[in-house]
Amino acid sequence: CRDQVYPLALPSASVVICFFNEAFSALLRTVHSVLDRTPPALLHEIILVDDHSDLEELKEDLDRYVRDELQVKVQLVRNQKREGLIRGRMIGASYATGEVLVFLDSHCEVNQAWLQPLLVLIQKDRHTVVCPVIDIISADTLSYSPSPIVRGGFNWGLHFKWDPVPPSELSGPEGAIGPIRSPTMAGGLFAMNRNYFNELGQYDAGMDIWGGENLEISFRIWMCGGQLLIVPCSRVGHIFRKRRPYGSPGGQDTMAHNSLRLAHVWMDEYKEQYLSLRPELRGRGYGDISDRVALRKRLQCRSFRWYLDTVYPEMQTVVNGNKQHQQPVFFNKGLKRPKVLQRGRLRNLATGHCLVAQGRASQKGGSVVLRPCDPGDPEQHWTYDDDGQLVLAGLLCLDVSEVRTFDPPRLMKCHGSGGSQQWGLGKPNRLYQVSVGLCLSVSQAVGPKGYVSMAICDVSLVQQWQLDS
């Protein structure tokens, strides 16, 4: 990437950064990195959208800083009420006048030559939407480290997840630095032609606050004639917070509301895949979607079946115990007993301790913790089978929440449908949860409690596990 030479004549970019109660220092890190690492000729403006924050430091102090320290090219827009990320971005885009819109989260640091690789591809084809590789800024130390090249996917719970890049995507003439087709985007960081953003329908204004909008715009891009690419030579660091530092007004589940709108507009018969996982949502209202249905018709978008077949063929549905290629039939497995591949105590390599039930191994809904390994204790015995299930003492399966994805795993009745109970146990000794795209980690490597958690995958020892027979 360092050897790449980019043309000087590229489209100008308006960078839109929405924030709500963001740390002042994190917000300034984002803004200054953009100002410092973007060629002035390419940076048309930075638009900061304050979504009705109530932190004192984001009021007069921020006004003064923007006026006295940033001055040119930075505009601060303040929403008069809480709009949420989705409508907040649309408000920011309405103020933008650059040729390209670049959306960034408010807790980022752009890297060297981050913008040029994105603009080159948009200039080549205005229907191309591009994302940088998202590097990791530690939520604890704020240090910057690179992340592996992955691409976006999703599960039938309509949660975004990271997938490995198929080898075929890396075999083009540009090799490892060539753009990668991605079925979905993470949502926080992407760039697209401003006029194309408007033509494609911006965001669904009926969605609330946060959640699901990244899958919705990803499906729409592909199904309505565009393409979504990840660009390996564009790197932007992002603070992956352990949890969202704010809730939704009234405590509503905006993710479910937004996902219902997404499913009913874009997923055709495959919305049953989502509703079969969330049957409690079948009768729930999701607002008027007539304008989005009309948008789909006006843009002459393809079917969701086309999207699965063409863009994301790796997606599979499970029918009567067999993985079938995209047939929208929705049954739980039959009576087939999965084949045990490995068995033994599940030992964490950082601590040397083993994963056990916090209470009894038979307690449904119980937590799991690390305790000293005991070869003679049958309640420390796990099996790992060809369905990816981790079963403790032959009783309950290790399960994660597909709604609150960073919640600690629990022991639940084995349902045999993959998803929340499907784990990948492979190199480098990581336990990868397929449904949420996270790895099992030790949240307190020292101390008596031995808690475990779900975390962004890395190569640290706290995320390495071994089944000792």
Steps between C-alpha positions, in 0.01 A plus 500: 500500500787740569607468137163602357484830309161669477389762249485859624166564331256316727149590621477722809366346820260619769573307821189461717553411867193454722541482876297469816672547835836411347812555708643841405849353453377215278304741282802729459725204420265413216481856364870577526600174336280588202645853480859378539488199267280615214636703206338845533392495136293186565342603830206720412366523857439320828142511627456419870143410593427522873196282564377701800781400737465599865867484604619842612835474320318461169321833533685832536844335513442328167352815344808694607741231379341478156493880468852574631706190422342332198341793318506415130341187355332389825129568546309412818131416462289452815177301491224654709381157614640149503478364147724195524795400285291417194309826465803689636707382205228605259500846661878520463478391137243775431762761598775342288608649168801280410482248218547203732349432843726332753332384821722443803421408859598758760764276665743434214847580375558501126836369383744624237363525143162374622275699265665474158443124452129552574459794264677324211238224492206740532642712219528188285137397565256728681287198597784357709480536879830449682610422855845519658653216694402570861801480728468464876545777756501347847211619717728462804830653385392690182797346318472429127560155351429347158218255443494210253333534161143376538172578328148561625224244530193447715306228678130420490455695823589797274817581687809605313803272527850484355581217259832378362566614144453217246828421318332583169471864612878523547600345170443802275775688315555737793542215748472580868449874447212465253149602610292224660131448429318507832141379549445754780668794667559555871322832453713748687757579233431523127510734202270545201417752231269763657254505211491120499425502876194713425394301194524174694267629770747613771395311815158374607377799705247271670785321678576622850828595672734213410510142374427320174562800275834358389342178372214692339725726296730205416213292360372806313837578343541150360138431408450837327797497264798615710793322658656510845878466533753490784825672405809348669721808446258725690537451876299673771534421870183469706442471874304178544320581821393213721145631502305795371540783752144615447156348476198569282227742607245312709720190496343379175659221297585704192700211354185284483290786357758576233561136415128442447489787253806364322358147484157602369638733230805313369508132598195360316421147620829486691355727767368172645858410590507801731148459636557133578784610730297788646140367508406756766537770234242361258219718626709804578446822305780650295344814354411593144737348243306596188753763389788252531307234308433763232872590498589137437254484212618832353866394509405164339694309763570128480366231734658401829545152355720659230702674772558174688589303186723765345649705782492277808483134391676400824173566684323173568173394651462186707225262397441171682861479607648568158659822384323591180574771250255784553169322517262704715362211703504547873504193719704399800716194467367150522626236739848467351756480778806712417836323486741587784830626360688583822446465872670607820552798731496841330817672622587866448866536399550839669381389844539121493150478648202313356155616391227374733147584608486772763235294680395154389554369148128422486390858575336639186595864447799470731824688443837344425824594679863390525602272788806283571495193276394173665532187281274308739207742482238384243347851502817630331456265204412656164428345162540678167294354216467535124216750544741733678329448835692512828309283746585497872466171687269369226229740621500858372656695212718811512273770362526874424236771465446601137334821619750619763806368322765599756315339793687210664410153370266277699398137519174431319303200375656377175268599212697345213445793265850646496487876539547600862649158583735458203870533586809469287794337679812534289822687443634679690312325783219756490136427575322701233126549542365478148171680560633820659849502348680528836746285694483355851739694722603536862370834624695481828817300445595555862282493807284234660179545300631373166237665283490435126350720231451538126753732335633618165731220382875550531807279549542548876538204736184597689309392188678166458342175619588133489287191552714277727390139500 
